[in-house]
Amino acid sequence: MRNSKTFYFIVLIGLFLFIESNLYSQAIPNFGGDKSSKKIAEKTEESYPDIDEFVAVDQQPVIVKRAPVSYPELARKARIEGNVYLKVLVDKDGKAKKAVVFKSDAEVFNEAAIQSALKSTYSAAVSDGKPVASWLVLPFTFKL
């Protein structure tokens, strides 16, 4: 008798923890009956894709005019060279909205590369004949 009470007690505690951790909302499918559980995020014209979100495009964004990059004085004095790869969010008007360091050989170059990327001009990505916002990987080489 004692073993069955212990078993039911453990099951009850497990059920309580399962419900409290909110895992049940992910485990039980919602077929549209409960609309209040999660609001569906609708994309608006001004929303941008996440950095890792795939955007199907017919034509990738292209850099039209690259702004000059200033070589950091600290790197120049230390004679450091390297590469920085940025992911740049280009909106449907061809303007850079955000630049994130994807890979960098030396952190000293990051800010200079970001400033150049944000000041540069681009042509927007095209999907179904319409310009769309998309991410572009942009390399910067710092060489003395």
DARACOR-V811356 format. One line per field, one symbol per residue. psi: psi as a letter, one per 40 degrees, with the letter a starting at -180 (. if undefined). Layout:
psi->???
This chain:
psi->ddddddddddddddddddddeedddddhihfedgeedhhhhhhideiiiidehhhhidhiiihdhhiihhhhdddddefhiaihhihhhhaeeeihdihhhdihdhddedddddddddeiiihiihhfeihiiiihhhihhhh.
